[in-house]
Amino acid sequence: MDKSSIFDYLLNLMRKNKLFITLLIFFFCVIQVFSQGLKTKKAEIEKLLIKARFEFNNSQYDKSLESSKQALVFSFKINDDSFIAQSYNTLGGIYNECSEIDKAIEFYNKALIYAQKVNDNSLYNWIYGNLGSAYYFNNIDVERGIKYYEKSLFYAIKANDEAQVEYTKINIASAYMVLKKYDRGLLEIQDIKQRVLTSGRDDVKMSMNLLLGIYATNHNKKSEAEEYYAVAQDIAVKNHLDTFLINVYENYVLHYNYYKEYKEAVVYQQKLDALSMHVYSDEKIEKVKKAAAQIELDEYKVQLDRIEKENQKHQKNLKESKLIVILFIVILIVLLLFLLTLYKNVKIREQVNVELMKVNEVLKEAKDKAEEASLLKSQFVSTITHELRTPLYGVIGITNIILDEHKELVNSPHLKSLKFSAKYLLSLVNDILQINKIEEKRIVLESLIFNLTDEITTIRNSVEYIADKNNDKLTIEIDTEIPEFLIGDKLRLSQIIMNLVSNALKFTKNGEVVIIADLKRIEGKMYFIEFKVKDTGIGIAKEYQDKIFDKFVQIERKEEDYQGTGLGLSIVTRLIELFESEIHLESEVNVGTTFNFTIGFEYDEEKSKEIINNIVVDLSTSQLYNILVVEDNKINQVVTKKIIQNSNMSCTIVDDGYAAIVALERELFDLVLMDINMPLINGFDTTRKIREKGIQTPIIALTAFDKQEVIEEALAAGMNDIMVKPFEPSRLYQVISNQVKNKENAG
């Protein structure tokens, strides 16, 4: 049955059931009356808050306080968290202006509690901005004030409020200038300066001129500073902004004292004193103090009224229960009529169901084909990577053997090219496998303890040779506020940064690449860190910036051949998505490129200490072991044997699993290196037969398959660990040593 037929059917039913329609009209009328009353109350609160702000701007603090208090009481009565937050925020502003700082901060924090319930960006911007002003303008903690201003700026940008962005940046600049960081202050307003001076609001324009005057004063530009102060003064006088005018006079006094023109300084000091006495009269301030206790009392009264109303509501509900039962019976009768009518449409629905079943069969067949195609793709990727890794193990191993045995060829460009090509091909294989894993959602983030500085330093050391080759300067900048130990998936983070840094170095010649880690915010135990990788390379044109994160995409280069698969940034994007984050790009051709992303990591000091204390440090000396290698590939036999002999261990090689069983029955070995893909009998079945005979010698699987693909079957067969070819010799030595010692400890 399509949507139009269902709609027509319901209309016909409603025409036949007038009682049903009458009930609907009754309910809609009740809802409409309630909604209209609520709108009227909200409009009244809004009017009070506007009135309070107007009175505040005209220095009528006692009147503004009364309006704000009424707005707060009414807001509690209708239980509107947004209006409660606004009322508390306005009260905080009044007390802040009257130098009741503790009370002001208390009201701002109350406002913040209710703002969190509505999660309004504009409200957050307003409250954090006022908290910043409380700490800054009252000289309590200017640095803390700047942090609150930065939070305010974050929410202003999020709310896309250009006016608040300008206002907040001006406050931040003003705070830095109080700290005598004049250049930093000017930097904060540089991007809005011209716009504000030409088309900004009068109060913002006045503040901008005042800041520029302060900057000029402290950079020995006396006449320029006085011009800015004059403009600020004219705007304040014109708009009757007495509190702003006080600020202008204060800076005039500082200006003339700075240039030792004390007569002028005295003139403006007198103006300042007179205006301050008018604005902050003792009578006004006394009224504000007395009202503080009354506001708290009103809060308690509102809470008691709310409890009483809830009780009355409960009693009313009991009285109305009979009416509800009657309505329920009426609705039940209507539903019975509805069911009787539906019965007539059973045959139509049955026919529709038959058609839907046919469609479902077609969809199921399409789904099965899609799943089969996905499985075939996974099998193809797995097979290809295995078939490529096996010969690569031989190529890399034989190259290392030649370099070890023929020292005169260490600088041979041909051998270097061979080794580079093999490693490049291995990197391509790993990239393809990584993309396939991510797309099939087979990657799960781990929670391991790590030192961020150590991880980034390791990455820098790993790519230092690329920087040297391209004559690049590679530096790191890590925020000292970041804890020494964090908990998260350090491997995936290293993959992300390694890809971005390698990419930056590849496209930068005779320039600089910077790795930056900056603590942005803390939420409970989660520390959110912004990472940036900046370079001064060739940059990316705007038309390509949306494409570079796609798979196998390479931007066309005209002058040089930049090798690569086009998979690196695609892998980075998908790994960052696993962290529930996203990557951003800023780039300009021939200027440089910046990638940035933010990831949250857990910081738990107790948990970190526990993990560190449980780390076992192996300080034992190396020993000689007798190793059995089960490998059918002749080249791989040579490579593995050479790696083992280079560590002064003895090595016996057999070609298949049956020969391995015979060897283990005749001779005592410390460990077995077992290939998985072998003729006659594979490595898994060989291991099972060995375990059935009661032989407990540690067995390590050597395979070119991805570890996650074979780990379950390997452990089930009785294997102790897995090594994926090709591998670093040092890693093999470590695994052999650990497994032999584990067996000795178990024995």
NORCOR-V437787 format. One record per residue. RES is the residue in one letter. PSI is psi in radians with two decimals (none if undefined). OMEGA is omega in whole degrees, -180 to 180 (999 if undefined). Layout:
# NORCOR-V437787
RES:PSI:OMEGA, RES:PSI:OMEGA
This chain:
# NORCOR-V437787
M:2.18:-178, D:3.03:-174, K:-0.68:-177, S:-0.68:-179, S:-0.66:177, I:-0.75:-180, F:-0.79:178, D:-0.67:-179, Y:-0.79:180, L:-0.66:178, L:-0.78:179, N:-0.71:-180, L:-0.74:-179, M:-0.60:177, R:-0.59:-178, K:-0.35:-175, N:1.44:-177, K:-0.55:179, L:-0.72:178, F:-0.75:180, I:-0.72:-179, T:-0.74:179, L:-0.74:179, L:-0.76:-179, I:-0.69:180, F:-0.84:-179, F:-0.73:180, F:-0.65:180, C:-0.75:179, V:-0.82:-180, I:-0.71:-178, Q:-0.74:-180, V:-0.79:179, F:-0.77:-178, S:-0.70:-178, Q:-0.70:179, G:-0.70:180, L:-0.70:179, K:-0.69:-180, T:-0.75:-180, K:-0.72:180, K:-0.68:179, A:-0.64:179, E:-0.73:178, I:-0.76:180, E:-0.71:179, K:-0.72:179, L:-0.72:-179, L:-0.69:177, I:-0.74:179, K:-0.74:-180, A:-0.72:-180, R:-0.66:178, F:-0.79:-180, E:-0.65:178, F:-0.82:-179, N:-0.38:178, N:0.31:175, S:0.38:176, Q:1.25:-169, Y:-0.63:179, D:-0.72:178, K:-0.73:178, S:-0.67:179, L:-0.75:-179, E:-0.75:179, S:-0.75:-180, S:-0.70:-179, K:-0.77:178, Q:-0.72:179, A:-0.69:180, L:-0.79:-179, V:-0.83:-180, F:-0.62:180, S:-0.71:177, F:-0.66:-177, K:-0.65:178, I:0.05:175, N:0.80:180, D:1.86:-175, D:-0.62:-179, S:-0.83:180, F:-0.61:176, I:-0.79:180, A:-0.76:180, Q:-0.71:-179, S:-0.82:178, Y:-0.68:-178, N:-0.73:178, T:-0.72:177, L:-0.73:178, G:-0.71:179, G:-0.68:-180, I:-0.84:-179, Y:-0.58:178, N:-0.71:-178, E:-0.46:180, C:0.32:174, S:0.34:172, E:1.25:-167, I:-0.78:-179, D:-0.75:179, K:-0.68:180, A:-0.84:-179, I:-0.66:178, E:-0.77:180, F:-0.68:178, Y:-0.74:-180, N:-0.64:174, K:-0.74:178, A:-0.69:-179, L:-0.67:179, I:-0.80:-179, Y:-0.50:178, A:-0.60:180, Q:-0.41:180, K:-0.47:-179, V:-0.28:176, N:0.94:-179, D:2.10:-176, N:-0.71:-179, S:-0.69:179, L:-0.77:176, Y:-0.79:-179, N:-0.78:-178, W:-0.87:-174, I:-0.82:180, Y:-0.62:177, G:-0.73:179, N:-0.65:175, L:-0.73:177, G:-0.75:-180, S:-0.64:-180, A:-0.78:-179, Y:-0.54:-176, Y:-1.00:-173, F:-0.45:178, N:0.12:174, N:0.62:177, I:-0.93:-180, D:1.59:-174, V:-0.70:180, E:-0.75:178, R:-0.65:176, G:-0.72:179, I:-0.70:179, K:-0.71:177, Y:-0.69:177, Y:-0.70:-180, E:-0.65:174, K:-0.72:178, S:-0.74:179, L:-0.69:179, F:-0.79:-178, Y:-0.48:175, A:-0.75:178, I:-0.72:180, K:-0.64:179, A:-0.06:-180, N:0.70:-179, D:1.68:-175, E:-0.68:-179, A:-0.76:180, Q:-0.56:176, V:-0.81:179, E:-0.84:-177, Y:-0.76:-177, T:-0.71:179, K:-0.65:178, I:-0.71:178, N:-0.74:179, I:-0.77:179, A:-0.73:-180, S:-0.72:-180, A:-0.74:179, Y:-0.61:-180, M:-0.56:174, V:-0.59:177, L:0.11:180, K:0.38:174, K:1.21:-171, Y:-0.72:-179, D:-0.68:178, R:-0.67:178, G:-0.77:179, L:-0.65:180, L:-0.65:-178, E:-0.53:-176, I:0.10:-174, Q:-0.70:-175, D:-0.25:-180, I:-0.10:-172, K:-0.97:-174, Q:-0.70:-179, R:-0.73:-179, V:-0.78:-177, L:-0.51:-177, T:-0.68:-173, S:0.26:-178, G:2.89:174, R:2.72:-175, D:-0.75:-177, D:-0.63:179, V:-0.71:179, K:-0.69:179, M:-0.78:180, S:-0.68:179, M:-0.79:178, N:-0.66:180, L:-0.75:179, L:-0.77:180, L:-0.58:176, G:-0.76:178, I:-0.76:180, Y:-0.78:-179, A:-0.72:179, T:-0.82:-175, N:0.09:173, H:0.45:174, N:0.71:176, K:1.24:-169, K:-0.92:-176, S:-0.67:179, E:-0.71:179, A:-0.76:-178, E:-0.56:176, E:-0.77:179, Y:-0.75:180, Y:-0.67:-179, A:-0.76:178, V:-0.77:180, A:-0.74:-180, Q:-0.75:-180, D:-0.74:-179, I:-0.76:-179, A:-0.75:180, V:-0.78:-178, K:-0.68:-175, N:0.14:179, H:0.70:-180, L:1.40:-172, D:-0.73:-178, T:-0.65:176, F:-0.67:-180, L:-0.62:176, I:-0.76:179, N:-0.69:178, V:-0.81:-179, Y:-0.70:179, E:-0.75:-178, N:-0.50:172, Y:-0.78:-180, V:-0.83:180, L:-0.69:-179, H:-0.88:-176, Y:-0.54:173, N:-0.65:180, Y:-0.68:-179, Y:0.21:174, K:0.52:174, E:1.35:-167, Y:-0.50:178, K:-0.81:178, E:-0.66:-180, A:-0.72:-180, V:-0.70:-180, V:-0.84:-178, Y:-0.45:176, Q:-0.67:178, Q:-0.73:176, K:-0.71:-179, L:-0.81:-179, D:-0.73:-178, A:-0.79:-178, L:-0.68:180, S:-0.68:-180, M:-0.62:180, H:-0.80:-175, V:-0.80:-175, Y:0.98:-179, S:2.64:-179, D:-0.63:-178, E:-0.76:-180, K:-0.79:-177, I:-0.65:179, E:-0.71:177, K:-0.71:180, V:-0.76:-180, K:-0.75:-179, K:-0.58:-178, A:-0.37:-177, A:-0.84:-180, A:-0.64:-179, Q:-0.65:179, I:-0.78:179, E:-0.69:179, L:-0.73:178, D:-0.64:178, E:-0.80:180, Y:-0.70:179, K:-0.74:180, V:-0.73:179, Q:-0.74:179, L:-0.72:177, D:-0.69:-179, R:-0.74:179, I:-0.74:-180, E:-0.70:179, K:-0.66:178, E:-0.70:179, N:-0.77:178, Q:-0.69:179, K:-0.70:180, H:-0.78:179, Q:-0.69:180, K:-0.66:179, N:-0.65:179, L:-0.73:-180, K:-0.57:-176, E:-0.05:-177, S:-0.65:179, K:-0.74:179, L:-0.65:180, I:-0.70:179, V:-0.78:180, I:-0.81:179, L:-0.66:179, F:-0.75:179, I:-0.75:180, V:-0.80:-180, I:-0.63:178, L:-0.73:178, I:-0.75:179, V:-0.72:180, L:-0.66:177, L:-0.74:176, L:-0.68:179, F:-0.73:180, L:-0.67:178, L:-0.68:179, T:-0.67:180, L:-0.53:-179, Y:-0.59:-179, K:-0.38:-176, N:0.17:-177, V:-0.81:-177, K:-0.65:178, I:-0.75:179, R:-0.65:179, E:-0.73:179, Q:-0.72:178, V:-0.68:179, N:-0.70:178, V:-0.76:180, E:-0.69:179, L:-0.67:179, M:-0.69:178, K:-0.76:179, V:-0.70:179, N:-0.66:178, E:-0.75:179, V:-0.76:180, L:-0.69:179, K:-0.72:179, E:-0.73:179, A:-0.68:179, K:-0.78:179, D:-0.71:179, K:-0.70:179, A:-0.72:179, E:-0.66:179, E:-0.73:179, A:-0.71:179, S:-0.72:179, L:-0.74:179, L:-0.67:179, K:-0.78:180, S:-0.75:180, Q:-0.68:180, F:-0.82:180, V:-0.76:-180, S:-0.79:-179, T:-0.78:-178, I:-0.80:-179, T:-0.65:178, H:-0.83:-177, E:-0.48:179, L:-0.66:-178, R:-0.61:-177, T:-0.93:177, P:-0.53:179, L:-0.62:176, Y:-0.74:179, G:-0.76:-178, V:-0.88:-179, I:-0.74:-179, G:-0.81:180, I:-0.67:178, T:-0.79:178, N:-0.65:179, I:-0.78:179, I:-0.77:-179, L:-0.61:178, D:-0.72:-175, E:-0.39:-178, H:1.46:-177, K:-0.42:-179, E:-0.23:-179, L:0.16:-177, V:-0.66:-178, N:0.25:-179, S:2.12:179, P:-0.49:-179, H:-0.76:179, L:-0.67:177, K:-0.74:178, S:-0.71:179, L:-0.83:-178, K:-0.71:178, F:-0.78:-179, S:-0.71:180, A:-0.77:-180, K:-0.61:177, Y:-0.76:178, L:-0.69:177, L:-0.71:178, S:-0.70:178, L:-0.78:179, V:-0.79:-179, N:-0.67:178, D:-0.78:-180, I:-0.76:-180, L:-0.68:180, Q:-0.80:179, I:-0.77:-179, N:-0.72:179, K:-0.79:-178, I:-0.78:-178, E:-0.55:-180, E:0.17:177, K:0.77:179, R:0.16:178, I:2.19:177, V:2.23:-178, L:2.45:180, E:2.82:176, S:1.66:-179, L:2.62:177, I:2.42:179, F:2.78:177, N:2.01:-174, L:-0.72:-179, T:-0.76:179, D:-0.73:-178, E:-0.78:-178, I:-0.65:177, T:-0.71:178, T:-0.73:178, I:-0.77:180, R:-0.78:180, N:-0.58:-177, S:-0.54:-177, V:0.19:-178, E:-0.59:-177, Y:-0.56:177, I:-0.72:178, A:-0.77:179, D:-0.72:-179, K:-0.71:-177, N:0.10:-180, N:0.78:-180, D:2.62:172, K:2.12:-178, L:2.02:-177, T:2.81:177, I:2.51:177, E:1.97:-176, I:2.20:-180, D:2.22:-179, T:-0.25:179, E:-0.23:180, I:2.27:-180, P:2.70:-178, E:-0.72:-178, F:2.27:177, L:2.88:179, I:2.17:-180, G:-2.96:-179, D:1.59:-176, K:-0.51:-179, L:-0.81:-179, R:-0.66:178, L:-0.75:179, S:-0.67:178, Q:-0.73:-179, I:-0.93:-176, I:-0.69:180, M:-0.78:179, N:-0.78:-178, L:-0.73:-179, V:-0.75:178, S:-0.73:179, N:-0.75:-180, A:-0.77:180, L:-0.61:-177, K:-0.60:-176, F:0.32:179, T:2.20:177, K:2.28:179, N:0.68:-178, G:-2.57:-176, E:2.47:174, V:2.27:-177, V:2.31:174, I:2.13:-175, I:2.36:173, A:2.10:-173, D:2.21:179, L:2.07:-176, K:-0.76:-179, R:2.85:179, I:2.23:177, E:1.73:-176, G:-2.13:179, K:0.01:-179, M:2.18:178, Y:2.00:-177, F:2.05:-174, I:2.25:176, E:2.19:178, F:2.41:177, K:2.44:171, V:1.90:-175, K:2.45:175, D:2.86:178, T:0.63:-175, G:-2.68:-171, I:-0.25:177, G:3.04:-178, I:2.23:179, A:2.63:-175, K:-0.63:-176, E:-0.26:180, Y:-0.19:-170, Q:-0.47:179, D:-0.15:-174, K:-0.37:-169, I:-0.29:180, F:-0.04:178, D:2.75:-179, K:2.47:172, F:0.35:179, V:2.22:173, Q:2.27:180, I:2.43:-180, E:2.23:179, R:2.42:-175, K:-0.62:-170, E:-0.67:-174, E:2.79:179, D:1.80:178, Y:1.88:-177, Q:2.72:177, G:2.83:-178, T:-0.30:-173, G:0.28:-179, L:-0.39:-172, G:-0.93:-177, L:-0.51:176, S:-0.74:177, I:-0.77:179, V:-0.84:-178, T:-0.80:-176, R:-0.61:177, L:-0.69:178, I:-0.62:177, E:-0.56:177, L:-0.54:177, F:0.14:-178, E:0.78:178, S:-3.04:178, E:2.72:-177, I:2.52:180, H:2.66:-174, L:2.35:170, E:2.23:-177, S:2.59:175, E:2.31:-177, V:2.31:179, N:0.19:176, V:-0.82:179, G:3.11:-176, T:2.50:175, T:2.17:171, F:2.39:176, N:2.57:178, F:2.76:-178, T:2.27:-180, I:2.43:177, G:2.27:176, F:2.60:-180, E:2.48:172, Y:2.02:180, D:1.83:-173, E:-0.76:-178, E:-0.76:-180, K:-0.68:179, S:-0.76:179, K:-0.71:-179, E:-0.76:180, I:-0.74:-179, I:-0.72:-179, N:-0.43:-179, N:-0.07:179, I:2.16:-180, V:2.17:179, V:2.11:-177, D:1.94:-179, L:0.19:-179, S:2.72:-180, T:2.77:-180, S:2.59:180, Q:2.87:177, L:2.31:-179, Y:2.69:177, N:2.00:-172, I:2.37:173, L:2.16:179, V:2.14:179, V:1.82:-172, E:2.24:-178, D:-0.35:-178, N:2.11:-174, K:-0.73:-179, I:-0.79:179, N:-0.55:176, Q:-0.80:-178, V:-0.80:-177, V:-0.85:-178, T:-0.73:180, K:-0.75:-180, K:-0.74:-180, I:-0.76:-178, I:-0.76:-178, Q:-0.52:178, N:-0.34:178, S:0.24:178, N:0.43:174, M:2.65:179, S:2.69:-171, C:2.31:173, T:2.34:-176, I:2.32:173, V:2.74:-172, D:-0.36:-177, D:3.05:-175, G:-0.65:-180, Y:-0.70:178, A:-0.59:179, A:-0.73:180, I:-0.77:179, V:-0.78:-179, A:-0.71:-179, L:-0.51:178, E:-0.48:-176, R:-0.53:-171, E:2.63:179, L:2.11:178, F:2.60:178, D:-0.50:-176, L:2.68:179, V:2.26:170, L:1.96:-168, M:2.05:172, D:2.62:-178, I:-0.87:-179, N:1.83:179, M:2.65:176, P:2.92:179, L:-1.04:180, I:2.30:-176, N:3.04:-175, G:-0.62:180, F:-0.87:-179, D:-0.65:177, T:-0.77:-180, T:-0.73:179, R:-0.76:-179, K:-0.65:178, I:-0.78:-180, R:-0.61:178, E:-0.51:179, K:-0.01:178, G:0.13:179, I:2.11:-175, Q:0.31:178, T:2.31:179, P:2.37:180, I:2.17:177, I:2.21:179, A:2.30:171, L:2.07:-175, T:2.71:174, A:-0.07:175, F:2.78:175, D:2.49:-174, K:-0.71:-177, Q:-0.42:-179, E:-0.46:-172, V:-0.05:-171, I:-0.70:-178, E:-0.84:-179, E:-0.63:-179, A:-0.82:180, L:-0.66:179, A:-0.59:-180, A:-0.33:180, G:0.15:177, M:2.68:-176, N:-0.48:-178, D:3.02:-178, I:2.36:172, M:2.21:-179, V:2.19:179, K:2.53:-8, P:2.73:-177, F:2.84:177, E:2.35:179, P:-0.69:-178, S:-0.63:179, R:-0.70:179, L:-0.76:179, Y:-0.74:-178, Q:-0.79:-179, V:-0.75:179, I:-0.84:-178, S:-0.77:-179, N:-0.75:-177, Q:-0.72:180, V:-0.73:-180, K:-0.62:177, N:-0.70:179, K:-0.72:180, E:-0.71:180, N:-0.65:179, A:-0.62:-180, G:none:999
